[in-house]
Amino acid sequence: MDVTQALRDTENALRDFIASALSKSLGDDWVEKCGVPPDRIQKWKDRKLVEESRQESGVVDERLIYYADFFDLKTILKKNWSGEFSEALGDWKTMEVWLNELEKLRDPDAHRRELLPHQKHLALGIAGEIRTRLVKYRSKKETSEDCFPRIESVRDSLGNIWTPGEPFDIVFTRMVLRPGDTIDYVVTARDPEDLPIEFRLEVRNRSKTEWQHTGNFNVAITDEDIGRYFTVSISIRSPRPYHAHGSYDQNVEFKYTVLPKK
């Protein structure tokens, strides 16, 4: 397994969970109330501006939490540990030790050389446990059971994103596409018992892929897709004989408008 990707997925899962939990408990201006000093928040804003200037297309993540340092995430969790954070992740002292270890393992200055085998196992173990706790928490809240896998995020190459904090499993992108355009998708998901997960993409009323073991997809827009609502549907499932929704465990849809070529 790619240790770097595992650490990145875990960090992003924490960012998404923090944003979802605090927006519910503190409101839309939760960033200013999360316990991080104003000078740190300003650094997030500065980083976002820099990223916007680098991206000619302007496709950057709009959420400030994605420009925070890892130790900022630890600060937010510690200062807001009661409520959903402790309910999902358990004891703070244990979590603090795990986060400290992950911070050391992901530090690019301290680890310019290849991680040793025991460090890789440690990183994968801690990252897996944190993501599994988050998935179990979500699964149990949504289905009363903690045995179903859950999607952690779906991102398209146009800058649209779905995360667990969204009220619905549908993203109305309000974007206009034309035949000949292409869209890439990256999906991350996890099973509460760490079973392998299969992914499938369906272009509504046109085609669907076979179930596959990676969450990377590419869609080419054709004349068949012209219409007000062009829907791309992404599903996941575990290898269990039962699923949360019939033949799959979770599904997320992205909707676009497709117009004829000019």
C-alpha positions, 0 to 999 in steps of 0.5 A: 500500500502507498504510505504517502497516499494513506497518510494523505487520505487520513488527513483529508478524512479528518479535514472533512470530518472537522468541517462537517462536525463544526459547521453543525455545532458552531455554524457557517462561521465555524472557522473563526470559532474553532480555537485556532488563532487569527494569525493561523487562519490568515495563513490559510487564506494566504495559501489559498490565494497563492494556490488560486494564482498558480491554477490558471483554471481557478480550480482550487478547493474553496474550503479553508480547512484544506490549507491548514497545517497538520498541527492546526488540525490537532489544535482544532480537535483538542479544543473541540473534543467533546461532542462528535469528535470524541463520539467518533474517535474515542479517547483524546489521549490516545488520539493525541499520541496517534496524531503526534506519530502521524505528524512525525511520519509525514514530516517531509523535512524529517523523512527525506529518506525512505521510511523504514519497514516498521515506520511504514507499518506504524503509519498504515496502522494508525491511519487505518484505525483513524479512518475506520473509526470515522467510517464506523461512526458514519455507518452506524449513524446512517444505518444503525449498523457499523458493518457497511463501507462508506465513501469518504470523498468524490472529486472531479477534475473541474473542482467539484467535491462531495464529502460526508458533510453534504446534506444529500448524496447529490452534487448539483455542479451548475457547470455547462459541458460540451461534447468532447469535454472529459472529466476525471474522478477520484473516489476514496472509501473505506470499509469498517472491517478493512475489507476491499472495496469495489467501485463503479461509475455509471453515466445515466441512460448511457453506460456503466463500468464494470466493478473495479478495485480503484476509485479512478474514472474518466468520462468523455462527454458525447452528443448522447449526453446533451441535456439539462441534467447529465448525471454521473453516478458513482457507487461502492460495495463490499464483498459481503453478500449483503449491502446497505442498499440492495446491490451497493453500499453507497452512491453519489451523483454529480449533475451537469448541463451538457449543451451542443458544441458552439 
